[in-house]
Amino acid sequence: MILTDTHTHLYSEEFEADRDEMMQRAINAGVSRFFVPAIDASCTQAMYDLEAHYPAHVFLMAGLHPCYVKENFEEELAHVELQLKQRKFVAIGEIGIDLFWDKSTLEIQKVAFRRQIQLAKQYQLPIVIHCRDSFDEIFDVLEAEKGVDLRGIFHCFTGTFEHAQQALSYNMKLGIGGVVTFKNGKIDQFINQIPIEELVLETDSPYLAPVPFRGKRNESGHILLVAKKLSELYQIPIEEIAKITTSTAKSVFGI
């Protein structure tokens, strides 16, 4: 059984003490590909080091996370553009809009989101969207940018069934992680109404660990628990969940 973690922050300081052991646990659990999103310029070298250490398993994205869109965002976007000119990436991410932490930066978050979507189109890459308390704002941007050249993943999808349908209409897949195992996560109430082919698996590790590890450090090997929950909800074997979601991830990222 081959599993794919489409969103994991492997360079996080929370893995400093046991990163190799954590990676080996995940590989032993069947996770063969780890897709690593960017945050800002400060994580670039750590991402490159990860890729060099695990060349058969780690795939990198380029991008500026919405929570890091600050006064220097033009400088950060220039860094993203420079990286794209210098080497290959599998996606632009994670990008989007976050209104949970700071609503005051909404306008420049929108600018950064649009600019990075346009970079994705220029380089024919998918986008990986961070959306927190901002579905309306995200959809407004996607509506303006929609087209055959727009595709990607709604990372850590936590919206309603209606949000899911609208996201799919923009040629997005839904990234499903630990939240599907939470009692108050709500997406477990409707997710099986979405074709399984529209989903990919993710952990967002070290964040959002699934039950029974909720509140603790997450790691890529825990993706098995996400697949198990989806197997229960869809009433199909976990091996089929792994096969379909890995196939979808391959299609999105072109791997």
C-alpha positions in Angstrom: 0.0 0.0 0.0 1.4 3.3 -1.1 0.3 6.5 0.7 1.1 10.2 -0.2 1.3 13.0 2.2 0.5 16.0 0.1 1.2 18.6 2.8 3.9 18.3 5.5 6.2 20.9 7.0 9.2 18.5 7.4 11.6 21.3 8.0 9.8 22.4 11.2 11.9 22.9 14.3 9.6 20.4 16.1 11.3 17.6 14.1 14.9 18.7 14.9 15.4 16.0 17.5 14.2 13.0 15.6 13.5 13.9 11.9 15.3 10.9 10.5 13.4 8.5 12.8 10.1 10.2 12.0 10.7 9.9 8.3 11.6 6.3 8.6 8.4 5.6 10.6 6.4 7.2 7.8 8.2 5.3 5.0 7.7 2.1 7.0 4.0 2.9 7.1 3.9 3.1 3.3 4.3 6.9 2.8 6.4 7.2 -0.3 6.0 10.8 -1.2 6.1 13.9 1.0 5.1 17.2 -0.6 6.6 20.2 1.3 5.1 23.7 1.2 7.0 26.9 1.6 6.3 29.5 4.2 8.7 32.3 3.4 12.4 32.9 2.4 13.6 31.8 5.8 12.7 28.1 5.2 14.2 27.8 1.7 17.6 26.4 2.6 16.1 23.9 5.1 13.7 22.7 2.3 16.7 22.3 -0.1 18.6 20.3 2.6 15.6 18.0 3.1 15.3 17.3 -0.6 19.0 16.5 -0.8 18.7 14.1 2.1 15.6 12.4 0.8 15.7 12.9 -3.0 13.4 9.9 -3.8 10.7 11.0 -1.4 10.6 14.8 -0.9 9.1 17.2 -3.4 9.2 21.0 -2.9 6.8 23.9 -3.5 7.6 27.5 -3.7 5.5 30.3 -2.3 4.7 32.8 0.4 2.2 31.8 3.2 -0.5 34.3 3.8 0.3 34.6 7.5 3.8 35.8 6.4 2.5 38.5 4.0 3.9 41.6 5.7 5.3 45.0 4.8 8.2 43.2 2.9 5.9 41.0 0.8 7.3 42.4 -2.5 10.7 41.3 -1.4 9.4 37.9 -0.5 7.5 37.5 -3.8 10.7 38.4 -5.7 12.4 35.6 -3.8 9.7 33.2 -5.0 10.1 34.4 -8.6 13.9 33.9 -8.4 13.6 30.4 -7.1 11.2 29.5 -9.9 13.7 30.8 -12.5 16.5 28.8 -10.9 15.0 25.3 -10.5 11.9 23.1 -10.7 9.1 22.9 -8.2 6.0 20.8 -8.1 3.6 23.6 -7.0 3.1 27.1 -5.8 2.2 26.9 -2.1 1.1 27.3 0.4 -0.7 30.5 -0.7 -4.0 32.0 0.0 -5.8 34.2 2.6 -5.8 33.9 6.4 -8.2 36.1 8.4 -7.9 34.2 11.7 -4.7 35.8 12.8 -4.6 39.2 11.2 -7.4 40.9 9.2 -5.4 44.1 8.8 -3.3 42.6 6.0 -6.2 41.4 3.9 -5.6 43.7 0.9 -1.9 42.8 0.6 -2.8 39.1 1.1 -5.1 39.4 -1.9 -2.3 40.9 -3.9 0.1 38.2 -3.0 -2.4 35.5 -3.6 -3.2 36.8 -7.1 0.4 37.3 -8.0 1.3 33.8 -7.0 -1.6 32.3 -8.9 -0.3 34.1 -12.0 3.1 32.7 -11.4 1.6 29.2 -11.2 -0.1 29.8 -14.5 3.2 31.1 -16.0 5.1 28.0 -14.9 2.1 25.6 -15.5 2.1 24.5 -11.9 -0.8 23.7 -9.5 -1.5 25.9 -6.5 -1.9 24.8 -2.9 -4.4 27.0 -1.0 -4.4 28.0 2.6 -7.9 29.1 3.6 -8.7 30.1 7.1 -11.9 32.1 7.9 -11.7 33.4 4.3 -13.7 31.2 1.9 -15.6 34.2 0.4 -12.4 36.1 -0.1 -10.6 33.1 -1.6 -13.5 32.4 -4.0 -13.6 36.0 -5.1 -10.0 35.7 -6.3 -10.5 32.2 -7.8 -13.5 33.5 -9.7 -11.4 36.2 -11.3 -8.6 33.8 -12.1 -10.6 30.7 -13.1 -9.7 28.8 -16.3 -8.3 25.7 -17.7 -4.8 26.7 -16.5 -6.0 27.0 -12.8 -5.7 23.8 -10.8 -4.6 22.7 -7.4 -5.6 21.7 -3.8 -7.5 23.3 -1.0 -5.1 22.4 1.7 -6.6 21.3 5.1 -10.2 21.6 3.8 -12.5 22.5 6.7 -15.5 24.1 4.9 -19.1 23.1 4.3 -20.5 20.8 1.6 -21.3 23.9 -0.4 -17.8 25.2 0.0 -16.5 21.9 -1.2 -18.7 22.0 -4.3 -17.5 25.5 -5.1 -13.9 24.6 -4.6 -14.2 21.6 -7.0 -15.8 23.9 -9.6 -12.4 25.8 -9.8 -10.6 22.5 -10.6 -9.4 22.1 -7.1 -9.0 18.9 -5.1 -9.7 18.8 -1.3 -6.8 18.1 1.1 -8.1 15.9 3.9 -6.1 15.6 7.1 -6.6 15.0 10.8 -9.7 17.2 11.1 -11.8 14.4 9.5 -11.1 12.4 12.7 -12.2 15.2 15.1 -15.6 15.0 16.8 -16.3 18.7 16.0 -14.5 18.6 12.7 -17.9 18.5 10.8 -16.4 17.4 7.4 -17.0 13.8 8.4 -20.7 14.5 8.2 -20.7 15.0 4.4 -17.3 14.2 2.9 -18.5 10.8 1.6 -20.9 12.7 -0.6 -17.8 14.0 -2.5 -16.3 11.5 -5.0 -13.2 9.9 -3.4 -11.3 10.8 -6.6 -11.6 14.5 -5.6 -9.6 14.0 -2.4 -5.9 13.8 -1.5 -4.5 12.9 1.9 -2.3 15.2 4.0 -1.1 15.6 7.6 0.0 19.3 7.8 2.5 17.9 10.3 3.6 18.9 12.8 0.1 20.4 13.2 -3.4 19.0 13.4 -2.6 15.5 14.5 -5.5 13.1 14.1 -7.3 11.3 16.9 -6.0 9.7 19.1 -3.0 12.0 18.9 -4.9 15.3 18.8 -3.1 18.0 20.6 0.3 16.3 20.2 2.9 16.7 17.5 1.7 15.3 14.2 3.9 13.4 11.8 3.5 11.9 8.3 3.1 8.3 9.5 -0.2 9.4 11.1 -1.7 9.7 7.6 -2.7 6.1 8.1 -5.3 7.2 10.6 -6.7 9.7 8.1 -6.9 7.0 5.4 -8.6 4.6 8.0 -11.2 7.2 8.8 -12.0 7.8 5.1 -12.2 4.0 4.6 -14.9 3.9 7.3 -16.8 6.9 5.9 -16.7 5.7 2.3 -17.0 2.0 3.2 -14.2 0.9 0.9 -10.9 -0.8 1.8 -8.1 1.4 3.1 -5.9 0.0 0.3 -8.4 1.5 -2.2 -8.3 4.9 -0.4 -4.5 4.8 -0.6 -4.5 3.9 -4.3 -7.0 6.5 -5.4 -5.7 9.4 -3.4 -2.1 8.6 -4.4 -3.2 8.5 -8.1 -5.0 11.9 -7.7 -1.9 13.4 -6.0 0.2 12.2 -8.9 -2.2 13.8 -11.4 -2.2 17.1 -9.5 1.6 17.4 -9.1 2.6 15.8 -12.3 4.9 13.2 -10.6 
